[in-house]
């Protein structure tokens, strides 16, 4: 092969690889998310295989659930449960529930890292205590509102229903001697000092 032919071949290979890269970029832009992520995962190992330093295949049980872009998820799950146990747990459930199982394992592992004794049970217990406390506060406020309304109603009905004082007048002939007349009931009395 002559020098001229080699240069043409190298130029052809460079042009071909450039065209393939452009086509690959276009394909990635036009693909939906699942196709693009599966294409990415064939090139990049999943987070589990990356952490465990092993080759990732299409049959990898962790591939659909532990993205290479979120390695901390699998790292926490691996630290708490171990890769073998996680793999067994994922394989024991139907395929349509595996994503939920993986997310639950991530949540439980993060909770166990924060609270090694109680894990997510501690978080649930804390939230239940907060809910009970808030419910007690709400009931106390409701009682206060009922007392306020009953006091308000009692004071307004006592004004309406309380008998008005009878119209009376005082007549006094001297400072020591006064007479009081009740016009409504028709009686009078005298104060003699």
Secondary structure, DSSP 8 states (H G I E B T S, - for coil): --HHHHHHHHHHHHHHHHHHHHHHHHHHHHS-HHHHHHHHHHHS--HHHHHHT----TT-TTTTTS-TT-HHHHHHHHHHT-HHHHHHHHHHS-GGGHHHHHHHHHHHHHHHHH-TTTTHHHHHHHHHHHHHHHHHHHHHHHHHHHHHHHHHHHHHHHHHHS-----EEEEESSSSEEEEEETTTTEEEEEE-
